[in-house]
Amino acid sequence: MKTAALIAALLAVPFAASAQEAPAAAAAAPAVPTPCGAIRGINFICGMINVEDMVAVDGGKTIVASSFKEGSVGFYLIDTTAKTAKPITLSIAAKPDAMYGCPSPPDLTKLSTHGLDVRGGRNGVGTLYAINHGGRESVEVFNLDARAGKAEWIGCVVAPEGTSANSVVSLPDRSIVFTKLFDTKAPGAGIGPVLQGNVTGTVYHWVPGKGISEVPGTQLSGDNGLLASPDGKTLFINAYGTWEVVRTQLDGKGAPVKVKLEFNPDNIRWTPDGQIFAVGQFLHPENLAGPNDWGVARIDPKTMHARTLLTAPGMKEFDNATVGVVVGNTLWLGTFKGDRIAYMNAP
């Protein structure tokens, strides 16, 4: 196994000294923003809040990114050529799509977006699906026009009570699958039981006109990242608590196939050559606050053989990497906790 270790360590940036003395007690100096310059081959786009997930659209010209904090912008649009980012302008459709049977539009000022998926369309136009924790636990659905930088809400699927949802994938028949990391109403609910390897999650399947059901055989330790084969018949699921990626059938037939990684796998994304990139953290229960090291692995979906491509130390500028999107020769990285995204040469 060939592992490229990224070494990153910066000297602490001193606080600016006050130019004037207060007559009594001096006020505390304001914190100096963390620099946004490149660190040992890792570059950043700053001013972005908790970009937990990303997905490339319009042939990789842009990337749609989530913002995992209630009351944030909802979504960002990243220009992969200019290396810039901006919020997506959001609106509510006058006539939502009745197929979803959504009880009401979301409060767009309370969105806290998590896992993402975008389906179909040309010239940057498609359907955007987003896990939302702001105001309600749900999958929110938008008509996306990436080139115009706009997304119009058209419907939702409200998650079952007690769901801590995570990732979402749309299927060719317009049904939707999404993961439950854990049950918020279970005794001792939270990330603790997941990190102990307990079975806490599942994959839900929403079918228009039929509602939500559990996918057989997907009850894992912290169901996290999710992908589906192009025909929608095969699912790839991250079991966060047991460091595994699981391949199983949507209909529940056949035995699941598992591969063990060296880290807690968070999100998974297809690469341009049909492989899978898994990104996650070396999470230590005794030091959840971090910084937490992170890694990237490449998985062959046919053989389910995994190879770690790189590991990197957590640092104050960037840690807890959650997703890796490959566009050309560039790997884009998000995090559930931070003020920036990262990009670097793809391993």
Steps between C-alpha positions, in 0.01 A plus 500: 500500500642834400407784734590859424518679833422871495694686765357834609605706799501878531640719771232656715398844376542753779218734593549861398615724782281793594639832373354696792475432869157523660494712815377202699492136384595454136237338278588159360651519153276360227589157367704502185328308217673179406708560185360365174827439320614163370656255745737232369311440177148550639316809377184655644192704420401672823187665635289184459313344793522125573499366144420140594420375150565598139395373158631601157253629239512634145783270398710602798492871419337562834449322831191530718589503869293472817521718811447294813389777737148623563442849368794490260476561125361155422723422202815627332600485136871449437664602172763228451697707249504838675527332843228723643172435681171682552163424663224360280192723479199310635128537438172311549300374201151645464374147432710230667515156342199310637689169465684566825193578706704737714293663778659844462803681359808524722609816673788587270658711775536192723648252254780278629601290201696177527519222238434593136413348165433651157325311222493556127457805288724682255681832512509497878127437540384209716325394818679563829424279801623603845480359850376785721510532878380861524139533612425135416682175427443448129616458146439831324473503121590792271508578131863602449638736239871498580599740221254759631597424860137435598297220660121492532345279770238260361435238769619295794494160666467526877716243680347256749486627856828459687714493187840665494531501122832521319534421128255486209493350150229528235425192290404475130132432583484831697498319833747611767726315743653667804695389805422521870816535708320432827162529673480827692240353737698188592654478851846655496444628146790672332833420343620301803317172424608533135866523595454192719396308189136460601232463234327839498397579143327388185425606142152629423338469158230750406283407203248746351150405605623225733694682769809396696630153585831360624733333253560142622850426623607863542483514880862595571716686748436861406373489140676802353614559140293349220531430128291304250597323179381673179203260473405565863503132595820494706580715802834583657470604864755626749482333843672780688533321835664183364722668236329313217349563159218257420365402158147366502195471276207738524257206504690340787587185306843343521766531766655843563870544415713705739842659488687635803671840481767653720274783617136586574354541149281808471395569140562310176502638146546354153823587323505582127633149425220319686682433826393618845682754718431463871603780734480495878661559833729316738256588776613450858214473754718651770573807287192567288573872494812427296687598300428165338717340234329396178550272204398420143451150363422369152254209469437278200118456495528163324757332723443716811875522541611820676832681494588796719632780280599750764473586866533850640538648848221711643605860540337821613456616141326182377405171658213248504486464121166351399483483120727488197389602151736450208480748212773454241827473692366676808361350819251723684447438872229608742466485878214497750681754717687794357500829311641366171528225244828357373632400162820328390645286226301178477696202636 
